[in-house]
Amino acid sequence: MLITANDRLFVLTGAGISAESGLATFRGSGGLWNGYRVEEVATPEAWQHDPLLVWRFYSMRRRDALAAQPNAAHLALASYEQQLGDRFYLCTQNVDDLHERAGSVRVHHMHGTLFQSRCTRCDRVFPDQSFYESAAALPACSSCGAPVRPHIVWFGEIPLDMDAIDRQLNRATVLLVVGTSGSVYPAAGFVHIARQRGACTIYIGPEEPLNNGAFDQILLGAATEALPALLLHA
Ligand code: APR
């Protein structure tokens, strides 16, 4: 297809790439995440109002992600990385770890990760696969004793390391976007930036994203079929 070994490939993935691993997308389920409204569980206000509900929600998502397996689309991206080395950069909006379990190494989780937690006072981030589902079990920081929250970027918060993303967008010759509805910024704006900087822009997913007008090519289809078919040419 369009990508050669001389390209610098920036890949942006969204919930759609993990859909075929059994993880629910947000907008595909009528604006609910497993029955929760986003304002109830994924905003700083939700955390202030009901940390137990927030932790129950993220505990459930931890369980779901632990039970899921990487699919052919995750594996295809890991193999493109092997071929392109540091000419490949993967930025994901997903908080699951399926890219890493498929073998991807250069992964930037711009919205945080399910399997890390963070102290609300000293900002210490640490690996965490636990479930917190009762008031008595709510976690506290082992260094300073303050409440611990999921290391997730909630609505209204700034995504992680936007500088690194910007540097990579600057150098990319191809932007490949997979399985995201194009409705949450800043990620939905990457295509405009890449295009302005002269990159070729490609979207893969079963339906057109909201920012469809900015793509040079839209390949309609499931990620597990369309991604492995994107051959790299020397
Ligand atoms: N292959 C590829 N794409 C798919 C598949 C599939 N098998 N199934 C569904 N999709 C597409 C849908 O067509 C939709 O466009 O995945 C997209 C999922 O969209 P959203 O649920 O809006 O997910 P996303 O765009 O990643 O959300 C962005 O918003 O929900 C918050 O912070 C959360 O990171 C998330 C952000």
Residues whose N, C-alpha, C, O or C-beta is under 5 A from the ligand:
A	BS01	APR	G14 A15 G16 I17 A19 E20 T25 F26 R27 G28 Q93 N94 H111 G179 T180 S181 G182 V184 I204 G205 P206 E207 G221 A222 A223
